[in-house]
Amino acid sequence: MQMERVDLSGLAVVTGYGEGAFRVAGKRYEGSLLVGGEVLHLWPVTDADAITVESLAPLLETAEPPDLILFGTGRTARLLPRDVDRALRARGIAVEAMDTGAACRTYSFLTMEGRRVAGALIAL
């Protein structure tokens, strides 16, 4: 079997995380991050309890909002604030909360599949 090298630099996949930063499409970004579709924004959220619908505006105000937002809630999986969960589901957006590492891997995999997915990722 012959393996083919795939260039991921054109896709906004997360190829690394830790030490307070993320590596996306070959570039390093310090701090928490919103990523998906045409969106790549530094996100001032450092704790899952601080997530608000307003803080997700860059993801929600795009021409094609995501079908799914994966929340990386830090070193451990945490529930989203109930009002955020309800508001996103009311807009028809599925949500999944998990530890940041799992969210990065899942986001990247689904992005490579061509899914309309976004990540709201709290830096480790």
N, CA, C and O atoms as a GROMACS GRO file, in nm:
protein
  496
    1MET      N    1   0.084  -0.117   0.000
    1MET     CA    2   0.000   0.000   0.000
    1MET      C    3   0.088   0.124   0.000
    1MET      O    4   0.184   0.133   0.077
    2GLN      N    5   0.056   0.218  -0.086
    2GLN     CA    6   0.133   0.340  -0.094
    2GLN      C    7   0.059   0.452  -0.022
    2GLN      O    8  -0.061   0.472  -0.045
    3MET      N    9   0.129   0.524   0.063
    3MET     CA   10   0.070   0.635   0.136
    3MET      C   11   0.095   0.763   0.060
    3MET      O   12   0.204   0.785   0.007
    4GLU      N   13  -0.004   0.848   0.056
    4GLU     CA   14   0.009   0.976  -0.010
    4GLU      C   15   0.009   1.086   0.094
    4GLU      O   16  -0.073   1.087   0.186
    5ARG      N   17   0.102   1.179   0.080
    5ARG     CA   18   0.109   1.292   0.173
    5ARG      C   19   0.001   1.392   0.136
    5ARG      O   20  -0.016   1.426   0.018
    6VAL      N   21  -0.074   1.439   0.235
    6VAL     CA   22  -0.182   1.534   0.213
    6VAL      C   23  -0.141   1.669   0.270
    6VAL      O   24  -0.096   1.678   0.385
    7ASP      N   25  -0.156   1.774   0.190
    7ASP     CA   26  -0.125   1.910   0.233
    7ASP      C   27  -0.249   1.968   0.300
    7ASP      O   28  -0.350   1.993   0.233
    8LEU      N   29  -0.243   1.991   0.430
    8LEU     CA   30  -0.357   2.045   0.504
    8LEU      C   31  -0.349   2.196   0.523
    8LEU      O   32  -0.434   2.253   0.591
    9SER      N   33  -0.248   2.261   0.464
    9SER     CA   34  -0.229   2.404   0.491
    9SER      C   35  -0.343   2.490   0.438
    9SER      O   36  -0.362   2.602   0.486
   10GLY      N   37  -0.420   2.442   0.341
   10GLY     CA   38  -0.532   2.520   0.290
   10GLY      C   39  -0.658   2.504   0.370
   10GLY      O   40  -0.751   2.582   0.355
   11LEU      N   41  -0.663   2.403   0.456
   11LEU     CA   42  -0.780   2.380   0.541
   11LEU      C   43  -0.754   2.436   0.680
   11LEU      O   44  -0.640   2.434   0.728
   12ALA      N   45  -0.857   2.485   0.743
   12ALA     CA   46  -0.843   2.536   0.880
   12ALA      C   47  -0.855   2.422   0.979
   12ALA      O   48  -0.944   2.421   1.064
   13VAL      N   49  -0.765   2.325   0.968
   13VAL     CA   50  -0.763   2.215   1.064
   13VAL      C   51  -0.665   2.248   1.176
   13VAL      O   52  -0.564   2.317   1.155
   14VAL      N   53  -0.695   2.198   1.294
   14VAL     CA   54  -0.608   2.219   1.409
   14VAL      C   55  -0.504   2.107   1.407
   14VAL      O   56  -0.538   1.989   1.421
   15THR      N   57  -0.380   2.144   1.389
   15THR     CA   58  -0.274   2.045   1.382
   15THR      C   59  -0.189   2.041   1.509
   15THR      O   60  -0.098   1.959   1.519
   16GLY      N   61  -0.219   2.128   1.605
   16GLY     CA   62  -0.147   2.126   1.731
   16GLY      C   63  -0.215   2.214   1.834
   16GLY      O   64  -0.284   2.311   1.800
   17TYR      N   65  -0.195   2.180   1.961
   17TYR     CA   66  -0.252   2.260   2.070
   17TYR      C   67  -0.172   2.235   2.195
   17TYR      O   68  -0.107   2.132   2.210
   18GLY      N   69  -0.176   2.331   2.285
   18GLY     CA   70  -0.106   2.322   2.413
   18GLY      C   71  -0.023   2.446   2.437
   18GLY      O   72  -0.004   2.528   2.347
   19GLU      N   73   0.027   2.459   2.558
   19GLU     CA   74   0.107   2.574   2.598
   19GLU      C   75   0.036   2.706   2.568
   19GLU      O   76   0.100   2.804   2.530
   20GLY      N   77  -0.098   2.706   2.583
   20GLY     CA   78  -0.174   2.828   2.566
   20GLY      C   79  -0.197   2.871   2.423
   20GLY      O   80  -0.231   2.987   2.398
   21ALA      N   81  -0.180   2.779   2.327
   21ALA     CA   82  -0.191   2.817   2.186
   21ALA      C   83  -0.243   2.702   2.102
   21ALA      O   84  -0.254   2.588   2.148
   22PHE      N   85  -0.275   2.734   1.977
   22PHE     CA   86  -0.319   2.637   1.877
   22PHE      C   87  -0.239   2.657   1.750
   22PHE      O   88  -0.194   2.768   1.721
   23ARG      N   89  -0.221   2.551   1.674
   23ARG     CA   90  -0.162   2.560   1.541
   23ARG      C   91  -0.274   2.523   1.443
   23ARG      O   92  -0.328   2.412   1.447
   24VAL      N   93  -0.307   2.619   1.356
   24VAL     CA   94  -0.414   2.601   1.257
   24VAL      C   95  -0.359   2.641   1.121
   24VAL      O   96  -0.303   2.748   1.103
   25ALA      N   97  -0.377   2.551   1.024
   25ALA     CA   98  -0.332   2.576   0.887
   25ALA      C   99  -0.188   2.627   0.884
   25ALA      O  100  -0.154   2.717   0.807
   26GLY      N  101  -0.105   2.568   0.968
   26GLY     CA  102   0.038   2.600   0.967
   26GLY      C  103   0.079   2.723   1.046
   26GLY      O  104   0.197   2.756   1.049
   27LYS      N  105  -0.015   2.792   1.110
   27LYS     CA  106   0.018   2.912   1.187
   27LYS      C  107  -0.018   2.891   1.334
   27LYS      O  108  -0.110   2.817   1.368
   28ARG      N  109   0.057   2.959   1.420
   28ARG     CA  110   0.036   2.950   1.566
   28ARG      C  111  -0.050   3.067   1.612
   28ARG      O  112  -0.027   3.182   1.573
   29TYR      N  113  -0.150   3.037   1.694
   29TYR     CA  114  -0.240   3.138   1.751
   29TYR      C  115  -0.241   3.124   1.901
   29TYR      O  116  -0.272   3.017   1.954
   30GLU      N  117  -0.206   3.231   1.972
   30GLU     CA  118  -0.202   3.232   2.118
   30GLU      C  119  -0.342   3.254   2.174
   30GLU      O  120  -0.414   3.342   2.127
   31GLY      N  121  -0.382   3.175   2.272
   31GLY     CA  122  -0.508   3.193   2.340
   31GLY      C  123  -0.619   3.109   2.282
   31GLY      O  124  -0.598   3.029   2.191
   32SER      N  125  -0.738   3.126   2.337
   32SER     CA  126  -0.856   3.051   2.292
   32SER      C  127  -0.896   3.096   2.152
   32SER      O  128  -0.858   3.204   2.107
   33LEU      N  129  -0.973   3.010   2.084
   33LEU     CA  130  -0.995   3.031   1.941
   33LEU      C  131  -1.134   2.989   1.898
   33LEU      O  132  -1.189   2.890   1.947
   34LEU      N  133  -1.192   3.067   1.806
   34LEU     CA  134  -1.311   3.028   1.731
   34LEU      C  135  -1.264   2.997   1.590
   34LEU      O  136  -1.196   3.079   1.529
   35VAL      N  137  -1.300   2.881   1.539
   35VAL     CA  138  -1.254   2.842   1.407
   35VAL      C  139  -1.362   2.762   1.337
   35VAL      O  140  -1.432   2.681   1.398
   36GLY      N  141  -1.376   2.787   1.208
   36GLY     CA  142  -1.473   2.712   1.128
   36GLY      C  143  -1.514   2.788   1.005
   36GLY      O  144  -1.536   2.909   1.013
   37GLY      N  145  -1.523   2.721   0.892
   37GLY     CA  146  -1.559   2.788   0.767
   37GLY      C  147  -1.460   2.899   0.737
   37GLY      O  148  -1.340   2.874   0.727
   38GLU      N  149  -1.509   3.019   0.722
   38GLU     CA  150  -1.424   3.136   0.695
   38GLU      C  151  -1.380   3.207   0.822
   38GLU      O  152  -1.315   3.312   0.815
   39VAL      N  153  -1.413   3.152   0.938
   39VAL     CA  154  -1.388   3.219   1.065
   39VAL      C  155  -1.263   3.163   1.132
   39VAL      O  156  -1.246   3.042   1.144
   40LEU      N  157  -1.177   3.254   1.176
   40LEU     CA  158  -1.065   3.220   1.262
   40LEU      C  159  -1.041   3.343   1.348
   40LEU      O  160  -0.980   3.440   1.303
   41HIS      N  161  -1.090   3.340   1.471
   41HIS     CA  162  -1.083   3.455   1.561
   41HIS      C  163  -1.026   3.414   1.695
   41HIS      O  164  -1.055   3.306   1.746
   42LEU      N  165  -0.943   3.502   1.752
   42LEU     CA  166  -0.905   3.483   1.890
   42LEU      C  167  -1.030   3.504   1.974
   42LEU      O  168  -1.112   3.591   1.943
   43TRP      N  169  -1.045   3.425   2.078
   43TRP     CA  170  -1.167   3.422   2.158
   43TRP      C  171  -1.128   3.451   2.302
   43TRP      O  172  -1.046   3.378   2.358
   44PRO      N  173  -1.183   3.555   2.365
   44PRO     CA  174  -1.138   3.593   2.499
   44PRO      C  175  -1.186   3.502   2.612
   44PRO      O  176  -1.165   3.534   2.729
   45VAL      N  177  -1.249   3.390   2.581
   45VAL     CA  178  -1.301   3.299   2.684
   45VAL      C  179  -1.191   3.208   2.735
   45VAL      O  180  -1.118   3.147   2.657
   46THR      N  181  -1.179   3.198   2.868
   46THR     CA  182  -1.078   3.112   2.929
   46THR      C  183  -1.139   3.006   3.020
   46THR      O  184  -1.068   2.923   3.076
   47ASP      N  185  -1.273   3.009   3.035
   47ASP     CA  186  -1.342   2.914   3.121
   47ASP      C  187  -1.479   2.885   3.062
   47ASP      O  188  -1.544   2.976   3.010
   48ALA      N  189  -1.523   2.761   3.069
   48ALA     CA  190  -1.651   2.722   3.010
   48ALA      C  191  -1.769   2.801   3.066
   48ALA      O  192  -1.866   2.826   2.994
   49ASP      N  193  -1.761   2.842   3.192
   49ASP     CA  194  -1.870   2.919   3.252
   49ASP      C  195  -1.885   3.057   3.189
   49ASP      O  196  -1.990   3.120   3.202
   50ALA      N  197  -1.782   3.105   3.121
   50ALA     CA  198  -1.784   3.238   3.060
   50ALA      C  199  -1.834   3.237   2.915
   50ALA      O  200  -1.840   3.343   2.852
   51ILE      N  201  -1.869   3.122   2.862
   51ILE     CA  202  -1.918   3.114   2.725
   51ILE      C  203  -2.058   3.176   2.719
   51ILE      O  204  -2.145   3.143   2.798
   52THR      N  205  -2.076   3.267   2.623
   52THR     CA  206  -2.206   3.330   2.600
   52THR      C  207  -2.239   3.321   2.451
   52THR      O  208  -2.151   3.300   2.368
   53VAL      N  209  -2.365   3.337   2.419
   53VAL     CA  210  -2.405   3.341   2.279
   53VAL      C  211  -2.335   3.459   2.211
   53VAL      O  212  -2.290   3.447   2.097
   54GLU      N  213  -2.326   3.571   2.279
   54GLU     CA  214  -2.260   3.690   2.222
   54GLU      C  215  -2.114   3.662   2.188
   54GLU      O  216  -2.063   3.712   2.088
   55SER      N  217  -2.046   3.584   2.272
   55SER     CA  218  -1.905   3.554   2.245
   55SER      C  219  -1.887   3.468   2.121
   55SER      O  220  -1.777   3.459   2.066
   56LEU      N  221  -1.995   3.403   2.077
   56LEU     CA  222  -1.990   3.316   1.959
   56LEU      C  223  -2.033   3.388   1.831
   56LEU      O  224  -2.042   3.325   1.725
   57ALA      N  225  -2.057   3.517   1.840
   57ALA     CA  226  -2.107   3.595   1.725
   57ALA      C  227  -2.027   3.574   1.597
   57ALA      O  228  -2.088   3.561   1.491
   58PRO      N  229  -1.893   3.569   1.600
   58PRO     CA  230  -1.821   3.549   1.474
   58PRO      C  231  -1.859   3.420   1.401
   58PRO      O  232  -1.853   3.414   1.278
   59LEU      N  233  -1.899   3.318   1.476
   59LEU     CA  234  -1.942   3.192   1.414
   59LEU      C  235  -2.087   3.199   1.367
   59LEU      O  236  -2.122   3.140   1.265
   60LEU      N  237  -2.169   3.270   1.441
   60LEU     CA  238  -2.313   3.271   1.416
   60LEU      C  239  -2.356   3.372   1.310
   60LEU      O  240  -2.462   3.356   1.249
   61GLU      N  241  -2.275   3.473   1.287
   61GLU     CA  242  -2.313   3.580   1.195
   61GLU      C  243  -2.254   3.563   1.056
   61GLU      O  244  -2.244   3.660   0.981
   62THR      N  245  -2.215   3.443   1.021
   62THR     CA  246  -2.161   3.417   0.888
   62THR      C  247  -2.276   3.385   0.792
   62THR      O  248  -2.388   3.356   0.835
   63ALA      N  249  -2.247   3.390   0.663
   63ALA     CA  250  -2.349   3.358   0.562
   63ALA      C  251  -2.402   3.216   0.580
   63ALA      O  252  -2.521   3.191   0.560
   64GLU      N  253  -2.314   3.124   0.617
   64GLU     CA  254  -2.353   2.984   0.642
   64GLU      C  255  -2.305   2.942   0.780
   64GLU      O  256  -2.194   2.891   0.794
   65PRO      N  257  -2.389   2.964   0.883
   65PRO     CA  258  -2.348   2.920   1.018
   65PRO      C  259  -2.324   2.769   1.020
   65PRO      O  260  -2.377   2.696   0.936
   66PRO      N  261  -2.246   2.723   1.115
   66PRO     CA  262  -2.216   2.580   1.122
   66PRO      C  263  -2.338   2.498   1.159
   66PRO      O  264  -2.431   2.547   1.224
   67ASP      N  265  -2.337   2.372   1.119
   67ASP     CA  266  -2.440   2.277   1.161
   67ASP      C  267  -2.410   2.226   1.302
   67ASP      O  268  -2.500   2.184   1.375
   68LEU      N  269  -2.282   2.231   1.339
   68LEU     CA  270  -2.235   2.176   1.465
   68LEU      C  271  -2.123   2.263   1.519
   68LEU      O  272  -2.032   2.301   1.445
   69ILE      N  273  -2.130   2.295   1.647
   69ILE     CA  274  -2.018   2.362   1.715
   69ILE      C  275  -1.964   2.267   1.819
   69ILE      O  276  -2.037   2.219   1.906
   70LEU      N  277  -1.835   2.240   1.810
   70LEU     CA  278  -1.764   2.157   1.908
   70LEU      C  279  -1.698   2.252   2.008
   70LEU      O  280  -1.621   2.339   1.970
   71PHE      N  281  -1.729   2.233   2.134
   71PHE     CA  282  -1.672   2.317   2.238
   71PHE      C  283  -1.561   2.241   2.308
   71PHE      O  284  -1.584   2.135   2.366
   72GLY      N  285  -1.441   2.296   2.304
   72GLY     CA  286  -1.329   2.244   2.380
   72GLY      C  287  -1.324   2.321   2.510
   72GLY      O  288  -1.287   2.438   2.512
   73THR      N  289  -1.362   2.256   2.619
   73THR     CA  290  -1.384   2.326   2.746
   73THR      C  291  -1.264   2.324   2.840
   73THR      O  292  -1.279   2.347   2.960
   74GLY      N  293  -1.146   2.297   2.788
   74GLY     CA  294  -1.026   2.295   2.872
   74GLY      C  295  -0.974   2.153   2.890
   74GLY      O  296  -0.992   2.068   2.803
   75ARG      N  297  -0.910   2.128   3.001
   75ARG     CA  298  -0.848   1.998   3.026
   75ARG      C  299  -0.951   1.888   3.050
   75ARG      O  300  -0.922   1.770   3.028
   76THR      N  301  -1.070   1.926   3.095
   76THR     CA  302  -1.175   1.828   3.119
   76THR      C  303  -1.303   1.874   3.049
   76THR      O  304  -1.323   1.993   3.022
   77ALA      N  305  -1.389   1.778   3.020
   77ALA     CA  306  -1.518   1.810   2.958
   77ALA      C  307  -1.607   1.878   3.062
   77ALA      O  308  -1.616   1.834   3.177
   78ARG      N  309  -1.672   1.984   3.020
   78ARG     CA  310  -1.764   2.057   3.108
   78ARG      C  311  -1.892   2.083   3.031
   78ARG      O  312  -1.890   2.094   2.909
   79LEU      N  313  -2.002   2.092   3.100
   79LEU     CA  314  -2.128   2.127   3.037
   79LEU      C  315  -2.126   2.274   2.999
   79LEU      O  316  -2.063   2.356   3.065
   80LEU      N  317  -2.196   2.306   2.891
   80LEU     CA  318  -2.211   2.445   2.851
   80LEU      C  319  -2.313   2.513   2.942
   80LEU      O  320  -2.398   2.446   3.000
   81PRO      N  321  -2.304   2.645   2.956
   81PRO     CA  322  -2.412   2.714   3.026
   81PRO      C  323  -2.545   2.680   2.958
   81PRO      O  324  -2.554   2.679   2.835
   82ARG      N  325  -2.645   2.653   3.037
   82ARG     CA  326  -2.774   2.607   2.984
   82ARG      C  327  -2.834   2.703   2.882
   82ARG      O  328  -2.890   2.659   2.782
   83ASP      N  329  -2.824   2.834   2.906
   83ASP     CA  330  -2.883   2.930   2.812
   83ASP      C  331  -2.813   2.927   2.677
   83ASP      O  332  -2.877   2.948   2.574
   84VAL      N  333  -2.683   2.902   2.676
   84VAL     CA  334  -2.608   2.892   2.550
   84VAL      C  335  -2.652   2.768   2.473
   84VAL      O  336  -2.680   2.774   2.354
   85ASP      N  337  -2.658   2.656   2.542
   85ASP     CA  338  -2.701   2.531   2.480
   85ASP      C  339  -2.840   2.547   2.418
   85ASP      O  340  -2.861   2.509   2.303
   86ARG      N  341  -2.933   2.602   2.493
   86ARG     CA  342  -3.070   2.620   2.443
   86ARG      C  343  -3.075   2.714   2.323
   86ARG      O  344  -3.144   2.685   2.225
   87ALA      N  345  -3.004   2.826   2.331
   87ALA     CA  346  -3.007   2.924   2.223
   87ALA      C  347  -2.951   2.867   2.093
   87ALA      O  348  -3.006   2.892   1.986
   88LEU      N  349  -2.844   2.792   2.101
   88LEU     CA  350  -2.785   2.734   1.980
   88LEU      C  351  -2.875   2.627   1.921
   88LEU      O  352  -2.895   2.622   1.800
   89ARG      N  353  -2.929   2.542   2.005
   89ARG     CA  354  -3.020   2.438   1.957
   89ARG      C  355  -3.146   2.500   1.895
   89ARG      O  356  -3.201   2.445   1.799
   90ALA      N  357  -3.193   2.612   1.950
   90ALA     CA  358  -3.310   2.680   1.894
   90ALA      C  359  -3.280   2.734   1.753
   90ALA      O  360  -3.372   2.750   1.672
   91ARG      N  361  -3.154   2.760   1.725
   91ARG     CA  362  -3.113   2.805   1.591
   91ARG      C  363  -3.085   2.688   1.497
   91ARG      O  364  -3.048   2.708   1.382
   92GLY      N  365  -3.103   2.567   1.546
   92GLY     CA  366  -3.078   2.449   1.464
   92GLY      C  367  -2.934   2.407   1.459
   92GLY      O  368  -2.893   2.331   1.370
   93ILE      N  369  -2.854   2.455   1.555
   93ILE     CA  370  -2.711   2.422   1.560
   93ILE      C  371  -2.690   2.316   1.668
   93ILE      O  372  -2.724   2.338   1.785
   94ALA      N  373  -2.634   2.204   1.630
   94ALA     CA  374  -2.601   2.099   1.727
   94ALA      C  375  -2.477   2.142   1.805
   94ALA      O  376  -2.392   2.213   1.752
   95VAL      N  377  -2.468   2.100   1.929
   95VAL     CA  378  -2.353   2.134   2.013
   95VAL      C  379  -2.300   2.009   2.082
   95VAL      O  380  -2.376   1.920   2.120
   96GLU      N  381  -2.170   2.004   2.096
   96GLU     CA  382  -2.103   1.897   2.171
   96GLU      C  383  -1.993   1.962   2.253
   96GLU      O  384  -1.913   2.039   2.200
   97ALA      N  385  -1.989   1.932   2.381
   97ALA     CA  386  -1.883   1.982   2.468
   97ALA      C  387  -1.794   1.866   2.509
   97ALA      O  388  -1.842   1.758   2.545
   98MET      N  389  -1.663   1.889   2.503
   98MET     CA  390  -1.566   1.785   2.538
   98MET      C  391  -1.436   1.854   2.577
   98MET      O  392  -1.424   1.976   2.566
   99ASP      N  393  -1.338   1.778   2.623
   99ASP     CA  394  -1.211   1.842   2.655
   99ASP      C  395  -1.150   1.899   2.526
   99ASP      O  396  -1.183   1.853   2.416
  100THR      N  397  -1.064   1.996   2.541
  100THR     CA  398  -1.011   2.069   2.425
  100THR      C  399  -0.938   1.977   2.327
  100THR      O  400  -0.952   1.993   2.206
  101GLY      N  401  -0.861   1.883   2.376
  101GLY     CA  402  -0.789   1.792   2.286
  101GLY      C  403  -0.885   1.713   2.198
  101GLY      O  404  -0.864   1.704   2.077
  102ALA      N  405  -0.988   1.657   2.258
  102ALA     CA  406  -1.087   1.580   2.181
  102ALA      C  407  -1.160   1.670   2.083
  102ALA      O  408  -1.187   1.629   1.970
  103ALA      N  409  -1.191   1.793   2.123
  103ALA     CA  410  -1.259   1.886   2.034
  103ALA      C  411  -1.172   1.921   1.914
  103ALA      O  412  -1.222   1.930   1.801
  104CYS      N  413  -1.043   1.941   1.936
  104CYS     CA  414  -0.951   1.971   1.825
  104CYS      C  415  -0.947   1.856   1.725
  104CYS      O  416  -0.956   1.877   1.604
  105ARG      N  417  -0.932   1.734   1.776
  105ARG     CA  418  -0.924   1.617   1.687
  105ARG      C  419  -1.054   1.597   1.611
  105ARG      O  420  -1.052   1.571   1.490
  106THR      N  421  -1.166   1.607   1.680
  106THR     CA  422  -1.296   1.586   1.616
  106THR      C  423  -1.324   1.696   1.514
  106THR      O  424  -1.370   1.667   1.403
  107TYR      N  425  -1.296   1.821   1.550
  107TYR     CA  426  -1.315   1.933   1.458
  107TYR      C  427  -1.234   1.911   1.329
  107TYR      O  428  -1.286   1.925   1.219
  108SER      N  429  -1.108   1.877   1.344
  108SER     CA  430  -1.020   1.860   1.227
  108SER      C  431  -1.069   1.746   1.139
  108SER      O  432  -1.071   1.758   1.016
  109PHE      N  433  -1.108   1.635   1.200
  109PHE     CA  434  -1.158   1.520   1.124
  109PHE      C  435  -1.282   1.558   1.045
  109PHE      O  436  -1.291   1.529   0.926
  110LEU      N  437  -1.378   1.622   1.110
  110LEU     CA  438  -1.502   1.660   1.042
  110LEU      C  439  -1.479   1.766   0.934
  110LEU      O  440  -1.546   1.766   0.831
  111THR      N  441  -1.384   1.856   0.958
  111THR     CA  442  -1.349   1.956   0.857
  111THR      C  443  -1.293   1.889   0.733
  111THR      O  444  -1.328   1.926   0.621
  112MET      N  445  -1.206   1.790   0.752
  112MET     CA  446  -1.149   1.719   0.638
  112MET      C  447  -1.254   1.640   0.562
  112MET      O  448  -1.237   1.612   0.443
  113GLU      N  449  -1.362   1.603   0.629
  113GLU     CA  450  -1.474   1.536   0.562
  113GLU      C  451  -1.564   1.633   0.487
  113GLU      O  452  -1.655   1.592   0.416
  114GLY      N  453  -1.539   1.764   0.503
  114GLY     CA  454  -1.620   1.864   0.435
  114GLY      C  455  -1.746   1.904   0.509
  114GLY      O  456  -1.836   1.964   0.450
  115ARG      N  457  -1.754   1.870   0.637
  115ARG     CA  458  -1.873   1.905   0.716
  115ARG      C  459  -1.871   2.053   0.754
  115ARG      O  460  -1.764   2.113   0.764
  116ARG      N  461  -1.989   2.111   0.776
  116ARG     CA  462  -1.999   2.250   0.824
  116ARG      C  463  -1.993   2.247   0.976
  116ARG      O  464  -2.096   2.244   1.044
  117VAL      N  465  -1.872   2.250   1.026
  117VAL     CA  466  -1.846   2.238   1.169
  117VAL      C  467  -1.761   2.357   1.213
  117VAL      O  468  -1.685   2.414   1.134
  118ALA      N  469  -1.775   2.393   1.339
  118ALA     CA  470  -1.691   2.499   1.397
  118ALA      C  471  -1.640   2.451   1.531
  118ALA      O  472  -1.696   2.361   1.593
  119GLY      N  473  -1.530   2.513   1.574
  119GLY     CA  474  -1.474   2.484   1.704
  119GLY      C  475  -1.468   2.610   1.789
  119GLY      O  476  -1.427   2.716   1.741
  120ALA      N  477  -1.510   2.598   1.913
  120ALA     CA  478  -1.495   2.704   2.012
  120ALA      C  479  -1.402   2.644   2.117
  120ALA      O  480  -1.444   2.568   2.204
  121LEU      N  481  -1.276   2.678   2.107
  121LEU     CA  482  -1.169   2.604   2.174
  121LEU      C  483  -1.100   2.686   2.282
  121LEU      O  484  -1.038   2.788   2.252
  122ILE      N  485  -1.111   2.641   2.405
  122ILE     CA  486  -1.042   2.707   2.515
  122ILE      C  487  -0.899   2.654   2.522
  122ILE      O  488  -0.876   2.533   2.526
  123ALA      N  489  -0.804   2.746   2.522
  123ALA     CA  490  -0.662   2.709   2.522
  123ALA      C  491  -0.622   2.636   2.649
  123ALA      O  492  -0.673   2.664   2.757
  124LEU      N  493  -0.530   2.542   2.633
  124LEU     CA  494  -0.473   2.468   2.746
  124LEU      C  495  -0.341   2.533   2.787
  124LEU      O  496  -0.276   2.486   2.881
   0.00000   0.00000   0.00000
